[in-house]
């Protein structure tokens, strides 16, 4: 644009420092340098004040979060979370204001409207506070249900209408691509494409988590997400590829040295080849697969998974030691799932209300977390990695201290299944983690009760499996965990975490290992209470298993499809009289509920019909070393169950694979050939190397891509400008260092893409009234003073290929602005100052200067500084 420096801050303040004042500060002598900072500081122009003086005093009060320079159109975008403003970089005029939906804000209607947040909130809460009448003829159950649903809905209305929840569509990133389109990334994961005039064109959604940063290079757009995922799109918005780049959110991306570098929140930096995704990937994968044995490492990990329906009670320390403490001696991860931590209509209503505004947990849940942590020697031996509570359901995970460096990406989820799939008296809570770069999910469930409710239980599982969506909580474990994902500079085969794919594939199906635990409530069919008691006393569990509803339903593929369970060799865990030891404690009351294995642990690892040995294609293989119930614990009507997994995990030794990767890149002839071809800069020519412009003149510069195969990307910068003296010679040269164009010169477009064999036309236009304005503390100090001196600028057309990050082919063009007839006579080249009509293009000097080297040699003979 014009080389000016723009800044934005809170309250909508936008300031601009003219290039001329910045340049003047650079020219200070050593003795004057102490004055440079003060001179620059006071030379700013208050852009918003310019708008205010034009009568629009209250249109720009939101914080400026982002500024974007559109060099090709000489415009500046300023953006807040919810709105945008578009400015003319030359005139500093406000061109347009619009919101995130693309709706234009009319400046004449906005003036004077400045409702405060408090006033707006009060109005909205009052509007949303009307109470619905409740009928009193319902029974107790219906009244309880209505009360719970009403409480949840009331809080939801307040959250939405009162503005207490964050708008998940807020703008989080802003870039301009090579084709001149503007792209924004939003907190809900959506990507929006705009044209250069602020018109919303289309939007895309490939992830449900927040976009943290955007980066563009060549014909690609790189997107960094809060989940650590990086995706690559083409300029049309089509998804080219994606992978897990880091174990925490990607907060910044930059291009250099043939790579796109990504910065994670925990400080990890990784580089990814700009040619991926592309033709190199298949070759590299094939070559690396042949050397897999060199960089594959097998890690063994023991996991203790425990489930217990605590029936709203509390356990003694001895019970917890018997259940968990005695088995946790050599395990690396402990996962505990509890059901019925607390129940009742009031608890369920409060839980629903908390879920609506993003809160969870309770004092009862915290008591259990503290007691289990004490049992596991939390702090010294184990560290709690995460937890999630939904009403009476609670899941928590502890990781042994020496394993913490290999564990990250702790995500949580909850799915209610009770009362219209809205209340958490039944449902599931889950945790997802990354261990040695493999994804594991642990799901604690409580399904529908009663003997006859088999189909409801099956439906509960199906609902949980299909709809469970994990989110990243803010906790110390996620913040402190180092990166564990692959750093090889190609698209790896790691599972992409963070939401449903566009085809609606459940997230649980994408994990390397899934463990379901909980009170599934499946009972024994076709057997009486007395018969079941007899078989239990004889420990005839094989026969009892034939009556197990869960085994039957899994056998016909109606539930827990593709999952396994160890052989049950312990008595049914439900239902017992509290504090009654031994098998004599089974329910002997009036109902005499038939004993059943309600409490179970099921799992799925990476094994398939084709691969069963642990390797990178089958990265997680598990065996169960212990599956039992703690029959001596009597604090609940259920017995706690535990299962110990011995898990083999295939991981990549990154240092070895990087070495092999480098060797392949250097030695493979096919790869070297592809890299050389992709790195070539297309041959281009320009229609002229010298332009003379009298006042208000326009000339068309034509750039031709002579290559028949590859796109050419061009960018035009101003290398410097000079003043033409009365003798027609250039003097007083001022290098601009590519900081935009002079105020008197407009170049449109200043960047773009030229298809093979095509021509780009660039308008070189002289501004009507070049002025010499002076500002002090944002206030103009002089009237507009026309600058009538002749000037000359050296433009450089930088051309590169789609995969070049450093090398360019340059064309230099001299543009002279002639105000006086004397200067024009000093350079009487034919048609040099004649305005172009239609497609008729005139060269300024009729010499064929097709390469940057020719231009440099010719410029040496010109009258230049």
N, C-alpha and C positions, 0 to 999 in steps of 0.2 A: 504494500500500500504506500504510505507516505513516510514510513520510518518513525512515526510517533510512538510514544510509550503510553499505553493505557493501563489503568489499574482500577479495580472495583473492591468495595468493602461493605461493611454492614450499613444498614439503613439506605441502601441503594446509591451510595456515593460513588461516582465515577469521575476520575481525574485523568487528564491527558497532558503529557509533557511533549511539546513540539521537538522534532528532530533537530531543528536549527539551534535550540537552546542546549540540547544535549551535546551537539557537536561543538558548540562554543566552549562548553566546560572542558571538553577533551583538549582544547587548544591552549588552556591556561599554562603559563610557565610554572616552574617549580615553586617560585615565590608566591604565585597567585593561587596555588592549588587549594589552600585553606578556604578560599572563597568559592570554589567550584560547587561544593555540596549545597551551600546556601543559595547560590545562583540558580541551580537546577530545582531545588526545593520550592522556590518562590515563583518559578516560571510556569507552573501548571495552569491548565484550563479546567474549570469546574464544568464538566459536560452537563450534569443534571441542572446546574444553575442556568445554563443556556436554554434548556427546555422550560424551566420555571419562568424565565423572562418572556418566553413566548406564550405564556398563559396556561401551562399545564403543570401545576404546582404539586400535585399529589399522585402522580401516576407512577412514580419510581421510588417507592419506599421499601420494597423488599430487598433483603440482603443479596448482594451480587456474589454468587458462588463460583461462576466460571466466566471467562472471557475468551472469545475465539476470533482470530483474525482471518477473514476471507480475502486473501490477497488477490484472487482472480477477479473479484468484483469490487474491491476497495470498500468492503463493509466490515463492521465489527458486530459480533453477537455478544450480548451480555445476558446471563441466565441466572435465575434463582432456582429454588426447588420446584416451583410451580409455574413459572412464567419466563418469557423471553422478551428481549428488546433488540431491535435491529437498527444500526446506526450507519450513516454515511461517513466513511473515514476521511473524506476530503472536506466536506462542509460541516462535519460533526452534528449533523441534523438527525433527529430521531425519526426514523422512517416508519416504524411499525412496532406495535406491542401485541403479543398473543400468548395464550396459555398453553399448557401441555397437550391439550386436545386440538391445538391449531386454531382455536377461536380467537378472532381479532378483538383486542380491547380498544374501544373507541376513545381516543384521547379527549374529545370534547365532552364526553359523558362522564369520564372518570374524574375530571377536575373537581375538587372540592369534596369528593367522597372518600372519607378516610375513617371507616369504622374501626375502633380499637378491637383487639382480640377479646377483651372482657365483654364489651358490648355485644359483639357477634356471638360469643359463647352463651351469654344470658338469653339472647333472643332464640337461639337454637334449642337450648335446654327447655325453655318454656314451651316452645312449639312441640317438643317431643315428650312432654310430661303428662299428656292426657291418659287417664287410667281407663282401662276396659272393665266393663261390668262383668262380674262372675256369677254364674248361676249357682244356686245353693242346693239344687236337687241332686247333685252328684253324690256318689258314695265316697268313702274315705280315700280309697285308692285314686279315684279320679280327681278329687280335690288336691291331693298331694302332688299328683302329676301336674296339674295346672299351676300350682304354686311354684313348683320347680321350673317349669317352662317359662312362666311369667317372669320370675326373677332373672333368669338368663336373658330373656328378650329385653327386659327393661335396661339391664346393664349394656346390652348390645346397642340399644337405641341411643343411650347416653354416650357410649364410646364413639358411635358414628356421627351423631348430630352435635355432640358437645365438643368434638375436636380433640378428645384426649388421646386418640390413637394416631400414630404416624401415617401419613398418606403413602402407601406403598408404591405409588406411581411417581414419586419425586425424582427429579433428574439427578443422576449421580456421575455422569460422564458426558463429554461433548467433544467431537472431533469433526474435521472436514477431510473428505477423501479426495483422491487424485482427480476424480471426475467432477469435483465441485459440489457434491452432495454433502449435507450436514447430517451427522448421526448422533443420537442421544441414547444413553443407556439409563434404565430406570431401576428403582429399588425392587420392583417386582420381577425383574429379569427380562423385561421387554426391551426391544431395540426399535427405535423410531427413525425413519428416514425423512429428511426435509430437503426442499430445494433451496437455492440461494436466496430466495425472496421470502423465506419463512413459511412456505406452504407445506403442511404435513402430507406426505405422500403415502406411506405405508408403514406397518409395524410388524415385527417378528417376535416370536417367543420360543426360545429353545431351552431355557432353564427357568425354574421358579424362584431362584435365589437372586440376590441383588447383583446388578452389574456394578463393579467397582472401578473399572478403568477401560478405556478404549485406546487402540493404537492402529494406525493404518500405514501400509507400505505397499507400493506398487498397486496391484489389482486386488489386494486383500484387506480385510478388516479383522483385527484380532480383538477378542473380547475376554476380559478377565473378570471372574465371578468371585463372590464372597465364599463360595465353597472350595476355592482353589482350582477350579476348572478353567481351562483356556479353550476357547473355540475360535475357529477361523472361518470367515464368511467371504464370499466374493462381493463385488460392488453392487450386485443386485439383491443381496441379502440371503443368498442360498448358502446353507451350511456345508462347508467342505470337510470339516473334521473337528474333533475335540478330544481332550484327554485331561487327566488329573495332573496338573503341573506342580502343585504345592499342597502341603497338608494344612494350610491356612489360607485366608483370603488373599487374592492377588490385588495389590494396591497400586501398582504402577508398571507400565511397560514402555520400553524404548528400543529404537532400532539402531544397529551399528555393527560393523564388521561382519556382515552377512548373516546376522542373527537378530532375532527379536528377544530381548532380555526381559524377564519378568521378575518383579520384586514382591515377595510375600510379606505378610504382616509381621512374621517372626524374624525377618531379616534375610531369609534365603534368597539368593539370586541365581537364576538359571537361564541359559541361552538356548534358543530353538532356531534351527536353520530356516531361513526365509523361503527356501525352496520346498518346505513341507507345509501342507500336504502337496504332493506332486509325484513326478515319475521316479524320483530317487527312493521313495519310501519302500516300494516293493523289493527293489534290489537290496537295500540295506537290511530289510527284515529277513530276506532269504539268506544273506551272507551271515548275519548275526545268529540266525537259527542254527546254522551249521557249527557255530562255536559256543552253543548254549552251555555245553558241559563245562566250559572254562569259567563261566561267571555265575553259575547257579549254585546257591547255597541252601541247604535244608536246615531249618530251625525247628526245634521241638518245643511245644508249649503245652502246659497243663491248665485247663480251665475248669473251675468248680461252678456249676450252675445249681442253685437251690431255689425251691418254691415252697410257699407255705401260706395257706389260708388261716389267718390268725384270729378270725371271728371276733373282731373288735377288741381283742384282749391284748395283754402285754406279756412278754416272755421273761422268764428268769434268766440270769446270766448263765446258769448251768445248762439251760436248754439251748441257748445259742452256742455255747461251747460244744455241746454234744452234736449239734447240727452242722455247724460251720467250722468252729475252731479246731476240732479234732481232725478235720479233713483238709485244712488249708496249708498244711506244712510245706509242701513243695509245689503248690500251684502258683501260676503267674498272674491269673486273672480270676476274680471272684465276682459272679453275677448273682444277685438275689432278687427274686420276685415275690412280692407279698400281695395278698388279696384280703379285702375286708379290713383294712387298717382302721377305717371308721365308716359308718353307714348312717342312714336316717335321712329323712326328707330335707332337714335343714342343712346337713353336710352336703348333700347332692346339689342343693340350690346354690350354696356358697361356692362349691367347686365349679358349677356351670358359669356363675358370675365371674369368677377369677379367670377361667379359660377365655371368656369373651374379651377381656382386656389384657391377655397375655401373661397372666399370673398363674402360679400353681404352688402346691405344697401346703402343709398344715403342721400344727404343733405335734399331732400324733405321728405324722410321717417323719418329722425331725427327730422324735424320740427314738424311732426305730433306726434311723440312720446313725444316730449317735451311739446306740447300744451295739449295733453290728460293727461299727467302726472301732469301738473299744474292744470287741471280741477279736477283731483282726489286727489289733495293734496298729491302728491307723496313725500315720505320721512317722513311725519308726520303720515299719515293715511294708505297709501298704499305703497307697494314696487313693482317695476317692476321685474317680475320673469323671463321674456324671451320675445324674439321677433324674427321674421323671415321675410325677404323681398325677393321677387323675382320679379324684374322689377317693375311693378306698383302694385303688390300685397303685402300687409303688414298685419301681424297679431302680436298682442302684448297682454301680460297678466299682470295684476296687482293683487297682493295678499294683503289682509288687514294684518297689522302688527301682530295682535294677532293670526293669523292663520299660520304664517310662519313656526312655529315649526312642523306643521303637513303636510307641502307641500315640496316635493322634486322631484328629478329625472326629471328635466325640459329638455326635448329633443325637437329638431326642425326638420322640414322636408320641402321639396319643390318639386313639380312635375310640370314641364312645359308641356303645352298641345298645344301650338301654333307652327306653322311652322314645321311640322314633329316631333312633341313632343319634340322639342329642345329649343324653345323660350318662354319666360314667358309673352307674351302679354295675353295669356290665361293659366289657370292652377290652382294650389292650393298651399298654404303654411299652415303648421300645427304646433301645439305645443302639446306635450304630458307631463302630469304631474302625480305625485302620490300624492293623497290626502287621508289621513287616511288609507294609504296602499292600496288604490284602484286607478286603472289606468283610467285617463280621457284624451280623445283626442279632440282637437278643430281644425277644418279645415275651412279655409277661401278660397272660390272658386270663380273663374270667368270663366264661360263656354261660349261656342260659341254663337254669337249673331244672330239676324234675326229670323223672324217668322217661316220660313220653316226649320230651322236647328235643329229640335227636335232630330233626330238620332245622330247628332254630339254632342249635349249636353249630351245625354245618354252615348255616347262613352267616353266623357270627364270624366264623373263621374266614369265610370267603370275603366278607366285608372288610375285615382287618387286613387281610393279605393284599387286597386290591387297592385300598385307599390309604394305607399308612404312608405318610410323607414326613420325612425327617427334616428338621431345621437345626441350625447351629446356635446353641445357647452361648451367651457370653459368660465364660467362667475361666478361672485361673488355669485350668488344665489345658484348654484349647490355646490360651495365650502363650503358655510356656513351652508347649511341645514343639520340638524341632521338626524340620521337614523330613519326610520319609518316602516321598514318591519319586518316580523315575526321572532322571535328568538327561537321559539320552535324547539327542536332538532329532528324533523322528517320532511319528505317532505310534505310541506303544499300545499294547493290548490291555492295559489296565482298565478296570471297570470305571465308568464315569459315574460319580456320585452326585446327588443333588437334585433329584426330582424325576417326574415322569418324562419319558421320552415322548417325542411327538406322536408316536404310535400308541401311547397310553400303556406302556409296559410297566408293571408294578415295580417300585423301587426294590422290594425284597427279592425279586427274581434276579436282580443284577448283582447281589452280594455273593462273595465267594463261599460264605458259610452263614447259615441261619439256624438259630436255636430257639425253639418255642418252649416255654415253660409256663406252668400256672395250674389253676383249677379249671380244667376243661369241662368238668361236670358230666362226663360220659359215665353211664352206669352199667350194671349187669342186667342182661335181658334173659327172660325165661327161667328164672330161678327164684326160689322163695328165700325168705330171711333165714329160716332154720337150715335149709340146704347150704346156703352160702356160709353160714357159721360153721357147719360141719366140715366143709371142704377147707376152710381157713384153718381150723384146728388141726386138720390132718396135713396142712401145707400142700394141698393138691392144687397148686396154682396153675398147672398146665390145663387142667379141665376148666377151671374158672376163667382162664383167658379166652376160651372158646365162647364164653357168654359176654365178653367185653364189647360194648357198643362201638368204642373207638376202633378197635381192631377190625370189626365187621365193616364199618364205614370206610376205613382206609383201604380195605381189601377190594372194595368195589369202586374205588377212586372218587369218592364223594367229598373227602376232606383230607387235609394235610398231604396233598398229592406230592409224590416224589420224596417223602421224608421217611426217616427211620427212627426206630426206638429200640433200645437194648431190651433183652429178655427180662421180663419182670419176675423177680425172685423174692419179692417181699409181699406181705399181706396187704389187702385193700386199706387205703388210708382214710376212708370216710365210712360211716360217721361214728364218732366216739363221744362218750360222756367225758366232760372235762375233769381232769385230775383223777381219772380212773386208770391205773396202770395195767399193762398187759392186754391180751386179746379179749379179756373179759369186759373190757371197757366199751365194746361196740354198743350202739344205741339199743337200749332195752326199754325205752319208753313206749308210749301208746302207739306212735307211728311205726316203730321198729323199721327204720330205713335200712334197706338191703345194703350191706357193705359193698363198696365200689372203689376202683382205682380212679378217683376224680383228679388226683394231682399227678401230673406227668411231665416228662421232658422228652421232646422230639427234636430232630435235627436234620439238616441237609448240608453236605459239603460239596466239593467240586467234582466228585467222582461221577462218571457217566458210564454208559454201556461200552464206550470205546476206550476210555482211559481211566485207570484206577490207581496207578502209581503216582506218587507225589512228584511233580515236575512243573515247569512254568506253564504248561498247557492244562495241568490239573493241580493248581497251586495249594489247595487245602485238602488234606486227607486226615480224617479223625477216627479214632477208636475210643470206645468207652471202657474205662478201666474199673469203674465202680458206679452202680446204680442201685440205690437203696433208700429206705425210709427209716427215720429215727423213731422207732416205736416206743422208746422210753420217754419221749416228750409228751406231756399231757396238758399243755397250756391252752389247747384249742380243740375243737371237735374234728379237726383235720390233723394228720401227722405231717411233719415237714419231710420233703423229699430232696435228695441231692444226687447229682450226676457229675462224675469227673471224666473229662475228655482229655485224651492224649492226642494232640494235634500236630501234624507235620505241615510246615509251611515252606513252600519253595519261594525264595526271594532272589533278587538280582544283586550281585556284588557290583555296585556302581563303578568303583574305581577300575575293576578289571574290564567291565563292559565298555567304559569310556576309552580304555586303551585299545581294545579290539575295534571299536568304532573308528578311532583315528587311523588305525592301520588300514582298514577297509577303504576309507575315504582317500588315502594316499595311494594305495596299490591297485585298486580296481579300475581298469581301463575304461569300462563302460560308464562308471560313475564320473570319472574325470572328463570324459567326452560330453556327458550331459551337462555337467557344471560349466564347462567352457561354452557350450552352446547357449545355455540360459544366461550366462554372464555377458554375452555380447551386447554391445550398444548398437541399436539400429542406426544405419546411415541416414543422415538427414541433411537437407540444404535449406537455406533461408533465401528469401526473394531479394533481399538487399542488405548491405552492410552500412549504409549511410542514409540518413533521413534528415531533411531540412523542413521545419514546420514554421510558417508564419502564424500570426494570431488566429485562433479559432480554427485551426486546420486539423485534418484527420488523415492518416495514412494507414493502409492495411499492410501488415507484415505477414508474409505467408511462409509457413514452416512445412516442408514436405518430408514424409517418411518414405524413403526409397526402399526400405526393407519389405520383402514380400511375405514375411512369416510372423514377425514379432511386433507387438505394440511398442510405440515410443512414448515415453513420459517426458514432458518438458516443463520447465519452470523458468520464468524470466525475472531477473533481479537487476538492480541498478548498482554497478560497481563504483560509481562516483560521478560527480558533476563538477563543471568548471564554469567560470565567467568568461565570456568572449570580449576582449578589449576592442578598442576602436580600430585597431589594425587587423581585426579578424582572427586573432590568435587566442587560443585557449590559455587561461591563466587562473590563478587562485583555485587550484584543484582541491576538491574536498572528497576524499574517499568515503563511501557510505557503508562499506562492509556488509552489503546486501540488506541494509535496514530500510527496505521499502523504496518507493519512488519519490522524487521531488514533488512539491506541491503543484508545480506547473505542468506536470506530466501525468497522464492517465493511460495505463496499459491494461487492456481487457480482451480476453482473459489472460492472466499472468501465469496460469498453469493449466495443464490438461493432458489428455491422452490422444495420441494420433494412431489410428488403426493402420495396419500395413497397406502401403500404397495410397494413403489418404493425405490430405492437406489440412492444416489448421490455420485459420485466419485470425490474426491478432490486431486489434484496433490500437493504433498509437495516436493519442488525442492530446492536443494542447488545451489546457484549461483557459477559460475566458479571461480571467482577471487574476494573474499571479500577484499576491499581496505580501507585504512585509508587516505582519501584525506582531505586536509585543504584548505579553500578558505578565501581570505581577499579582501573585496570590489569587490567581483565578479570574482577575478582572482585567479587561482590555485597557491598555494604557495609551493607545493611539487610535485614530480613525484609520479606516482601511487605506493603505498606501500602496498604489500599484507599482509593481517592480517591473521597470521597462528595460532592464539590462538583458543583453543577449546571453543565452546559456547553452551549455552542451552537457549531455548525459551519456555515459557509456552503459548500454544495456548488455547483459550477458544471457543468452538463451542456453540453459543447461539441459542437456538431453541425456537420458539414461534408459536402460532396459528395465523390465519389470522385476528383475532379481538383483539389480545392482544397488548396493548401499553406499558405496564410496566413489566409484569411478563415474565420471560424466564426460560427455563430449560437448564442448562449449563453442558457441558462435557469438562474437562480439559485434555490437551494432552501435554506431555513433548517431545520436539524435540531437540535432541543433535547433534551438528556438531562436528565430530571427525577428526581432522587433524593428530593426532599422534596415533601410534599403542598402546602406553601405555594407553591412555584413552579408546580406544576400548576394551582393555583387562580387564579394570576395571568393565565393565558391560557386561559380556559375555552371554547375553540372546540369545537364538537361533533365527536365522533369523532376528535379530533386525536391522541389517544394510544391509541386502541383498536386492538388487534391485528387484522390483516386475516385473514379466513377465506376460503379458496379464492380466487375471482376477484373477490370483493366489495371494491372499492376506495373508500376514503373520502378526500375532500379535507380538508386541514387547515383551510381557511377558506372554502370555497364561493365564492370569487371566481374569475372566469375571467381568468387571467393567461396569455395564450397566447404572448406575445412577450417577449424579453429586456428591451425597453424598459418594458413594463408592470411587470415584476418590479422593475426598478431604481426606478421611481417609487413602487411599493408599499413597498419596503424602506426608503425614506426616512422613511416614517411609522411604521416599527416601532421598538421599543426596541433599537437596535443601536449599536455604537461609532461 
